[in-house]
Amino acid sequence: MNQVLLIDDDTELVGMFTEYLEQEGFRVACAHDGETGAREALSGQYAIAILDVMMPRMNGIETLRRIRAASRIPVLMLTGRGDDADRILGLELGADDYVTKPCTPREMTARVRAILRRTQGASSEGPGITLTVGKLTMLPEQRRATWDGTPLELTSTEFNLLEVLARNAGRPVSKNDLSEQGLGRPLARFDRNIDVHLSCLRHKLGTLSDGRSCLQTVYRLGYQLIRE
């Protein structure tokens, strides 16, 4: 699937992004308000939604909340420069990544490709690979994960980051490596994206037998998925 849903009330910006995405081989549909955007995102026709935070009637945060109540479709947020609170809230609600406006169509398209590469790319290790770390089981080809047999509801980025940690279980992984491998881009200065995603993962994963989180911060080294 290369169908992109662009949800933004700025028709001039939407037109520019649409033209560039189509030149890059994507098919693009547009919605100019949150209600219409949420309805389209839940239709199952799209590989990814690009969602602006600032919109009339129903803003991007509420639109994302509605989408995440029923779908795991990847969502790339468009946020204003300095909108840190909206950015963090969006990530906590399940956005996969964000781009700060003003941004170039090229930058936005690169983020879209990075997300889709991780969600649609086939594993080089074949369809039968299973990653198991303690009570965690991951099936990368099927994009499914369970904890002690119970399915985990993960966003595409949460799955990507957890897969990187599972493949390196017992060893700390730096935030830059997590960003490169999980988000498909280098870690930007002052970027809290990884921290927010990992905080969300902690709440979704189970604990070790001693009650500790299986996902630990290793001072100055990064994050580590603990084996047990």
TORMAR-317697 format. One record per residue: residue number from 1; x, y, z of N, C-alpha, C, CB in turn. Coordinates in pm, whole numbers, always signed. Atoms other than C-alpha are relative to their C-alpha. Glycine has a CB too. Layout:
# TORMAR-317697
  resi     nc1     nc2     nc3    cac1    cac2    cac3     cc1     cc2     cc3    cbc1    cbc2    cbc3
   NUM       X       Y       Z       X       Y       Z       X       Y       Z       X       Y       Z
...
***
This chain:
# TORMAR-317697
  resi     nc1     nc2     nc3    cac1    cac2    cac3     cc1     cc2     cc3    cbc1    cbc2    cbc3
     1     +83    -120      +0      +0      +0      +0     +86    +125      +0     -93      +1    +121
     2     -71    -128      +1    +123    +347     -89    -100    +115      +4     +91     +12    -124
     3    +106    -100      -8    -200    +535     -19     +19     +83    +127    -142     -67      +0
     4     -24     -92    -110    -144    +840    +203    -125     +86     +23    +124     +90     -29
     5    +109     -90     -37    -416   +1031    +390     +60    +124     +63    -101     -70     +97
     6     -54    -127     -49    -329   +1399    +445    -114     +79     +62     +69     +81    -114
     7    +107     -68     -74    -542   +1569    +714     +51    +136     +46     -49     -85    +121
     8     -49    -135     -30    -486   +1947    +724     -97     +99     -62    +147     +22     -53
     9     +95     -98     +52    -710   +2251    +683     +67    +107     -87     -73     +67    +114
    10     -74     -96     +82    -436   +2453    +506      +3     -52    -144    +145     +22     +56
    11     +13     +55    +134    -539   +2392    +145    +122     +25     -87    -122     +57     -67
    12    -121     -29     +80    -231   +2560      -3    +111     -97     +35     +46    +145     +23
    13    -103     +93     -44      +3   +2346    +206     -33    -142     -45     +17      +6    +152
    14     +44    +133     +42    -200   +2034    +132     +29     -20    -149    -150     -20     +29
    15     -25     +10    +142    -173   +2106    -239    +148     -21     -31     -50    +124     -71
    16    -144     +13     +22    +205   +2144    -222     +48    -139     +41     +77    +108     +80
    17     -41    +133     -47    +251   +1825     -15     -53    -109     -92     -48     -23    +144
    18     +61    +101     +88     +12   +1631    -239     +78     -12    -130    -147     +36     -29
    19     -75      +2    +127    +198   +1729    -556    +134     -71     +17     +22    +144     -51
    20    -131     +60     -21    +533   +1627    -409     -13    -151     +26     +74     +68    +118
    21     +20    +142     -31    +406   +1295    -266     -37     -79    -125    -108     -17    +106
    22     +39     +70    +122    +246   +1203    -597    +118     -13     -96    -115     +73     -69
    23    -121     +11     +81    +571   +1280    -779     +92    -110     +50     +75    +134      -1
    24     -83    +103     -62    +738   +1038    -536     -67    -138      -5     +31     +37    +143
    25     +62    +131     +21    +497    +759    -630    -112     -36     +96    +102    -102      +9
    26    +109     +28     -93    +235    +788    -355    -133     +42     -62     +22     +73    +136
    27    +135     -46     +29    -140    +812    -400     -50     +74    +123     -96    -119     -39
    28     +33     -88    -113    -282   +1089    -184    -149     +33      +0     +83    +130      -5
    29    +136     -50     -22    -628   +1159     -45      +8    +104    +111     -99    -117     +38
    30      -7    -112     -94    -703   +1472    +157    -130     +14     +78     +31    +130     -73
    31    +115     -39     -82    -934   +1569    +440     +38    +132     +66     -36    -111    +108
    32     -31    -134     -48    -961   +1926    +565     -56     +31    +138     -50    +101     -97
    33     +43     -17    -138   -1114   +1872    +908     +16    -133     +73    -149     +51      +8
    34     -30    +118     -80   -1063   +1628   +1194    -104    -110     -10     +14     +39    +140
    35    +106    +101      +4   -1399   +1452   +1176      +7     -82    -128    -138     +67     +12
    36     -13     +70    +128   -1365   +1370    +809    +129     -82      -3      -2    +100    -117
    37    -129     +69      -2    -999   +1277    +860      -4    -128     +81    +106     +90     +54
    38      +9    +119     -83   -1073   +1036   +1143     -81    -109     -69     -63     +33    +136
    39     +85     +97     +69   -1350    +870    +943     +76     -67    -115    -128     +69     -54
    40     -78     +56    +110   -1122    +827    +641    +113     -91     +50     +58    +112     -86
    41    -110     +79     -54    -831    +700    +852     -45    -138     +46     +65     +74    +116
    42     +54    +127     -51   -1055    +427    +994     -61     -86    -110    -105     +26    +107
    43     +62     +73    +110   -1169    +313    +648     +82    -121     -44     -20     +92    -118
    44     -85    +112     +38    -874     +76    +606     +62     +13    -138     -79    -125      +4
    45     -52     -19    +136    -773    +224    +270    +143     +53      -4     -89     +94     -76
    46    -125     -76      +2    -453    +397    +379    +114     -70     +74     -24    +137     +60
    47    -119     +55     -64     -98    +296    +466     +46     +88    +115    +112     -16    -101
    48     -46     -94    -102     -36    +609    +675     -86    +125      -7    +151     +36     -20
    49     +70    -129      -6    -208    +930    +788     +98    +107     +45    -123      -7     +95
    50     -78    -117     -40     -36   +1269    +807    -100     +99     +59     +79     +63    -123
    51    +104     -71     -76    -220   +1477   +1066     +53    +129     +60     -54     -89    +110
    52     -38    -130     -56    -191   +1848   +1147     -65     +18    +138     -41    +115     -96
    53     +55     -21    -135    -237   +1943   +1514    -103    +112      +1    +112     +33     +98
    54     +86    -118      -7    -398   +2284   +1454    -105      -4    -110     +83    +128     -11
    55    +111      +0     +94    -737   +2243   +1287    -127     +47     +70     -20    -142     -61
    56    +126     -43     -61   -1083   +2393   +1344     -91    -120     +29     -72    +100     -91
    57    +104     +98     -36   -1382   +2201   +1485     +57    -111     +87     -62     -60    -127
    58     -62    +105     -82   -1181   +1897   +1599    +149      +2     -30     -63    -141     -30
    59    -143     -16     +25    -808   +1949   +1645     +69    -135     -21     +65     +76    +115
    60     -74    +120     +32    -535   +1701   +1558     +13     -97    +117    +134     +36     -49
    61     -13     +87    -117    -497   +1570   +1913    -127     -83     +20     +29     +84    +126
    62    +125     +72     -15    -865   +1479   +1939     -23     -96    -117    -118     +98     +12
    63     +11     +89    +117    -857   +1336   +1587     +86    -124     +20     +44     +74    -129
    64     -89    +114     -28    -560   +1117   +1684     -61     -91    +106    +137     +49     +46
    65     +63     +79    -106    -743   +1007   +1999    -110     -90     -59     -58     +94    +109
    66    +109     +76     +61   -1039    +898   +1788     +55    -112     -90     -91     +93     -81
    67     -61    +102     +87    -819    +714   +1538     +57    -114     +83    +110     +62     -88
    68     -66    +102     -81    -622    +533   +1808     -97     -86     +81     +98     +66     +92
    69    +100     +80     -71    -941    +415   +1978     -40    -123     -80    -123     +85     +31
    70     +47    +111     +83   -1000    +185   +1682    +101     -50    -103    -123     +41     -72
    71     -92     +38    +107    -690    +160   +1461    +146     +20     +40     -30     +80    -126
    72    -144     -13     -18    -313    +111   +1460     +68     +60    -122     +62    -136     +31
    73     -60     -61    +118    -262    +294   +1129    +112     +94     +41    -107     +75     -83
    74    -106     -94     -32     +73    +478   +1136     -46    +144     -19    +123     -28     -85
    75     +39    -141      +6     +25    +849   +1205    +124     +87     +19    -107     +33    +108
    76    -107     -99      -8    +278   +1125   +1135     -65    +134     +31     +83      +6    -134
    77     +59    -127     -42    +193   +1448   +1320     +77    +118     -58      -4      +9    +153
    78     -59    -128     +39    +256   +1798   +1185     -25     +97    +115     -61     +55    -135
    79     +14     -87    -116    +323   +2031   +1479     +69    +134     -23     +57     -68    +125
    80     -63    -130      +9    +407   +2399   +1515    +130      +4     +79     -94    +108     +50
    81    -126     -16     -70    +753   +2503   +1623     -27     +50    +143     +94     +99     -75
    82     +19     -39    -138    +761   +2522   +2002    -121     -64     +67     -12    +147      +9
    83    +118     +66     -59    +443   +2313   +2053     +40    -129     +71    -106     -29    -108
    84     -52    +119     -66    +622   +2076   +2291    -109     -81     +70    +106     +38     +99
    85    +104     +72     -73    +314   +1992   +2497     -86     -83     -95     -89     +99     +78
    86     +78     +74     +98    +110   +1894   +2190     +80    -116     -58     -47     +92    -113
    87     -86    +103     +58    +404   +1699   +2052      +9    -121     +93    +141     +57     -28
    88     -12    +110     -97    +451   +1493   +2369    -133     -71     +18     +51     +52    +135
    89    +132     +61     -15     +77   +1439   +2411     -33     -87    -121    -107    +108     +19
    90     +24     +78    +120     +55   +1323   +2051     +73    -133      +2     +40     +78    -121
    91     -77    +123     -10    +331   +1068   +2104     -60     -94    +105    +145     +30     +34
    92     +59     +82    -105    +170    +949   +2426    -132     -63     -45     -23     +83    +126
    93    +127     +53     +51    -160    +901   +2243     +20     -98    -115     -89    +114     -47
    94     -26    +103    +100     +10    +687   +1981     +46     +49    -136    -118     -78     -19
    95     -60     -45    +126    +155    +909   +1706    +133     -71     -19     +18    +154      -2
    96    -124     +73     +27    +446    +736   +1536    +121     +92      -9     -13     -78    -127
    97    -109     -96      +9    +655   +1045   +1472     -63    +136     -26    +104     -40    -113
    98     +52    -134     +30    +621   +1418   +1413    +100     +76     -85     -29     +76    +130
    99     -82     -94     +76    +752   +1684   +1179     -41    +140     +44     -17     -19    -155
   100     +28    -137     -44    +781   +2045   +1295     -19     +91    -121    +113     +53     +90
   101     +27     -99    +106    +623   +2306   +1067     +67    +133     +34    -153     +20     -21
   102      +4     +34    +142    +734   +2481    +860    +103    -108     -36     +24    +125     -85
   103     -90    +105     +45    +887   +2178    +692      -8     -10    -152     -35    -136     +66
   104      +0     +16    +145    +979   +2093    +336     -73    -129     -37    +145      -2     -55
   105     +61    +125     +45    +785   +1832    +136    +100    -115      +0     -60     +18    -139
   106    -102    +104      +4   +1111   +1643    +102     +21     -62    +139    +133     +56     -53
   107     -19     +52    -136   +1157   +1615    +480    -120     -84     +42     +20    +116     +99
   108    +120     +75     -39    +797   +1505    +533      -5    -134     -72    -126     +81     -31
   109      +3    +124     +77    +822   +1245    +256    +103     -99     +52     +25     +28    -149
   110    -102     +88     -57   +1143   +1109    +407     -50     -66    +128    +130     +79     +28
   111     +56     +58    -123    +964   +1060    +741    -105    -106     -35     -63    +112     +89
   112    +101     +97     +42    +675    +886    +564     +67    -129     -47     -88     +58    -114
   113     -70    +119     +50    +914    +651    +385     +64     -80    +114    +107     +41    -101
   114     -65     +68    -112   +1100    +574    +708    -102     -81     +80     +70    +101     +92
   115    +104     +72     -74    +777    +479    +886     -49    -121     -79    -118     +93     +33
   116     +53    +108     +81    +647    +269    +598    +104    -109     -23     -49     +53    -133
   117    -106     +99     +18    +983     +99    +548      +2     -98    +116    +137     +68     -14
   118      -2     +85    -120    +968     -33    +904    -130     -79     +14     +22     +85    +124
   119    +126     +70     -19    +600    -127    +896     -30     -99    -111    -113     +99     +11
   120     +32     +86    +114    +592    -287    +552    +116     -85     -47     -48     +84    -114
   121    -117     +72     +47    +946    -410    +500      +5    -143     +51    +125     +73     +40
   122     -11    +142     -38    +999    -785    +504    +129     -23     +75      -8     -92    -123
   123    -119     +34     -77   +1242    -927    +755     +96     -82     -84     -38     -77    +127
   124    -100     +74     +77   +1566   -1049    +601     +24    -139     +56    +130     +76      -2
   125     -24    +130     -62   +1560   -1344    +838    -112     -99     -29     +16     +17    +148
   126    +102     +95     +41   +1253   -1502    +679    -125     +10     +83     +54    -138      +8
   127    +130     -18     -63    +888   -1534    +773     -18     -74    +132    -105     -44     -93
   128     +24     +82    -118    +933   -1787   +1051     +68     +49    +127     +45    -137     -28
   129     -77     -43    -117   +1152   -1584   +1290     -93     +41    +115     +93    +116     -38
   130     +70     -40    -122   +1026   -1545   +1647    +104     +51     +99     -83    -118     +61
   131     -88     -55    -104   +1194   -1323   +1907     -65     -25    +135     +27    +153     -23
   132     +54     +28    -133   +1149   -1439   +2265     +98     +49    +105     -29    -150     +18
   133     -80     -51    -112   +1279   -1254   +2570     -88     -11    +124     +50    +149     -24
   134     +86     +22    -116   +1131   -1387   +2895    -143     -25     -43      +7    +120     +94
   135    +141     +17     +33    +753   -1348   +2868     -40     +73    -128     -85     +49    +115
   136     +26     -74    +123    +784   -1129   +2558     +26     -88    -121     +85    +127      -6
   137     -16     +69    +128    +729   -1291   +2219     -37     +96    -112     -88    -130      -6
   138     +24     -89    +113    +755   -1097   +1893      +9     -78    -130     +99    +117      +0
   139      +0     +58    +134    +671   -1205   +1539     +14    +116     -99    -133     -85     -28
   140     -23    -120     +81    +833    -933   +1323     -74      -1    -134    +146     +16     -25
   141     +67      +5    +130    +688   -1054    +992    -148     +31     +11     +19    -137     -64
   142    +143     -22     -20    +335   -1045   +1131     -30    +127     +78     -60    -118     +70
   143     +15    -122     -79    +395    -731   +1335     -89     -25    +122     -61    +113     -87
   144     +78     +35    -118    +252    -905   +1641     +95     -24    +117     -87    -126     -27
   145     -77     +22    -121    +378    -917   +1999     -95     -39    +113     +82    +126     +38
   146     +79     +40    -116    +252   -1083   +2317     +87      +4    +125     -59    -142     -19
   147     -66     +10    -131    +340   -1069   +2687     -71    -108     +80      -1    +138     +76
   148     +57    +114     -72    +283   -1397   +2866    -128     -50     -68     -30     +39    +147
   149    +113     +51     +78     +46   -1496   +2587    -108    +102     -30     -59    -113     +71
   150    +102    -103     +21    -159   -1174   +2599     +48     +97    -108     -30     +76    +132
   151     -42     -91    +107    -149    -961   +2280     +29    +140     +52    -107      +6    -109
   152     -35    -138     -32     +21    -621   +2311     -53     +91    -110    +153     +16     +17
   153     +50     -99     +95    -150    -324   +2145    +106    +108     -16    -137     +61     +47
   154    -111     -91     +21    +148    -137   +2002     -19     +80    -128    +132     -77      -6
   155      -7     -76    +124    +182    +145   +1753    +115     -55     -83     +17    +153     +27
   156    -107     +50     +85    +411     +79   +1458    +138     +39     +53     -17     +51    -143
   157    -129     -44     -53    +691    +285   +1616     +34     -72    +130      -1    +150     +23
   158     -24     +77    -123    +651    +115   +1955     +47    -140     -35    -127      -7     +86
   159     -42    +133     +41    +679    -219   +1779    +145      +4     -52     -94     -57    -109
   160    -135     -12     +54    +990    -105   +1591    +103     +11    +111     +11    +121     -91
   161     -96     -21    -109   +1164     +15   +1908     +13    -124     +87     -43    +120     +86
   162      -5    +121     -82   +1070    -295   +2104     +75    -112     -72    -142     -46     +36
   163     -72    +102     +77   +1200    -516   +1823    +151     +23      +9     -45      +1    -147
   164    -143     -30     -12   +1537    -337   +1832     +52     -41    +138     +26    +151     -24
   165     -41     +36    -136   +1554    -382   +2211      +1    -152     +19     -94     +65    +103
   166      +6    +146     -14   +1450    -749   +2186    +117     -67     -70    -132     -53     -57
   167    -114     +58     +72   +1721    -821   +1930    +131     +25     +73      +8     +58    -141
   168    -120     -32     -79   +1972    -666   +2172     -25     -25    +148     +43    +147     -22
   169     +37     +24    -140   +1819    -806   +2493    +122     -29     +85    -100    -116      +9
   170    -112     +18     -91   +2057    -791   +2787    +112     +99     -23     +54    -137     -12
   171    -102    -100     +30   +2259    -509   +2629     -67    +136     -17     +80     -38    -128
   172     +60    -133     +19   +2192    -134   +2643     +11     +45    -146     +69    +104     +92
   173      +3     -55    +135   +2096     +34   +2317     -11    +152     +12    -118     -59     -85
   174      -1    -146     -13   +2174    +404   +2277    -125     +60     -65    +128     +58     -66
   175    +115     -69     +56   +1899    +653   +2201     +21     +28    -149     -27    +131     +75
   176     -25     -26    +141   +2069    +737   +1873     -22    -124     -85    +142     +52     -20
   177     +22    +126     +72   +2072    +370   +1766    -149     -33      -7     +76    -115     +67
   178    +143     +24      +1   +1707    +338   +1867     -69     +88    -103     -59     +25    +139
   179     +59     -91     +96   +1621    +643   +1659     +33     -43    -143     +48    +142     +24
   180     -43     +42    +134   +1823    +522   +1359     -74    -127     -44    +151     -24      -4
   181     +56    +130     +36   +1686    +167   +1368    -152      -6     +16     +64    -108     +83
   182    +143      +7     -27   +1338    +226   +1509     -82    +103     -74     -23     +14    +145
   183     +73    -108     +67   +1242    +558   +1350     +52     +27    -140      +9    +127     +82
   184     -56     -19    +133   +1468    +549   +1048     +63    +135     -21    -104     -20    -101
   185     -62    -131     +13   +1634    +882   +1122     +93     +24    +118    -106    +112      -9
   186     -90     -30    -111   +1919   +1022   +1334     -74     +72    +112    +119     +84     -48
   187     +58     -70    -115   +1837   +1150   +1681     +34    +148      -7     +51     -62    +132
   188     -22    -144      +3   +1790   +1526   +1676     +32     +51    +140    -123     +72     -58
   189     -33     -61    -129   +1923   +1750   +1951    -128     +40     +73     +92    +122     -20
   190    +114     -31     -87   +1675   +1790   +2239    -126     -78     -39     -29    +149      -4
   191    +116     +80     +43   +1447   +1529   +2075     -39     -96    +112     +32     -79    -131
   192     +48     +86    -107   +1234   +1359   +2343     -86    -114     -54     -80     +82    +101
   193     +84    +101     +64   +1061   +1129   +2096     +23    -140     +57     +27      -1    -149
   194     -32    +134     -49   +1241    +812   +2206     -43     -16    +145    +150     -28     -14
   195     +36     +10    -143   +1189    +885   +2577    -150     -18     +19     +47    +126     +76
   196    +145     +10     -13    +815    +931   +2531     -48    -138     -45     -70    +110     -81
   197     +40    +132     +48    +778    +614   +2324     +37    -110    +100     +65     -29    -136
   198     -43    +103     -95    +977    +411   +2576     -82      +6    +129    +149     +17     +32
   199     +88     -12    -117    +768    +550   +2863    -134     -69     -26     -22    +149     +35
   200    +126     +68     +37    +455    +431   +2680     +19    -151      -2     -50     +49    -137
   201     -27    +144      +3    +613     +91   +2625      +6     -59    +141    +130     -29     -74
   202      -8     +48    -138    +687     +57   +2997    -140     -29     +56     +73    +102     +88
   203    +135     +17     -51    +317     +97   +3072     -71    -119     -64     -80    +125     -23
   204     +66    +109     +71    +222    -166   +2816     +63    -136     +28      +2     +26    -148
   205     -68    +126     -26    +481    -429   +2903     -21     -45    +144    +150     +13     -29
   206     +12     +53    -134    +460    -656   +3203    +129     +20     +80     -35    -147      -5
   207    -115     -17     -89    +703    -662   +3495     +74    -132     +19     -45     +56    +135
   208     -79    +118     -37    +976    -902   +3604     -55     -59    +130    +151     +37     +15
   209     +51     +68    -119    +921   -1144   +3892     +19     +81    +128     +67    -135     +15
   210     -25     -83    -119   +1067    -890   +4137     -78    +132      -5    +149     +29     +14
   211     +82    -120     +10    +821    -622   +4020     +61    +113     -79     -30     +49    +134
   212     -64    -105     +80   +1072    -417   +3820     -52      -2    -143    +153     -16      +2
   213     +29      -4    +142    +999    -301   +3469    +107     -78     -75      -8    +146     -51
   214     -98     +73     +81   +1163    -521   +3208     +78     +94     -91     -70    -108     -84
   215     -66    -100     +83   +1262    -203   +3026     +68    +102     +91    -101     +69     -96
   216     -76     -81     -93   +1539     -23   +3211     +82    +108     -71     +91     -89     +83
   217     -90    -104     +47   +1725    +304   +3160    +139     -27     +55     -50    +141     +43
   218    -139     +20     -40   +2101    +257   +3167     +71    +135     -12     +71    -110     -88
   219     -55    -135      -5   +2270    +581   +3271    +109     +22    -104     +55     +29    +139
   220     -93     -44    +105   +2452    +748   +2980     +15    -100    -114    +135     +27     +61
   221     -15    +101    +105   +2417    +432   +2766    -127     -21     -81     +41    -132     +62
   222    +123     +17     +77   +2050    +419   +2667    -103     -83     +75     +32     -65    -133
   223    +106     +85     -57   +1778    +162   +2726     +35    -148     -22    -139     +33     -64
   224     -31    +142      +7   +1793    -211   +2789    -123     -83     +34    +116     -35     +94
   225    +104     +97     -30   +1540    -493   +2771     +65    -113     +80     -70     -54    -131
   226     -64     +96     -90   +1623    -722   +3062     -46    -142     -28     -28     +37    +146
   227     +33    +141     +12   +1638   -1096   +3016     -35     -56    +138    +119     -79     -63
   228     +28     +67    -128   +1486   -1317   +3285     -29    -146     -26    -120     +68     +73
***
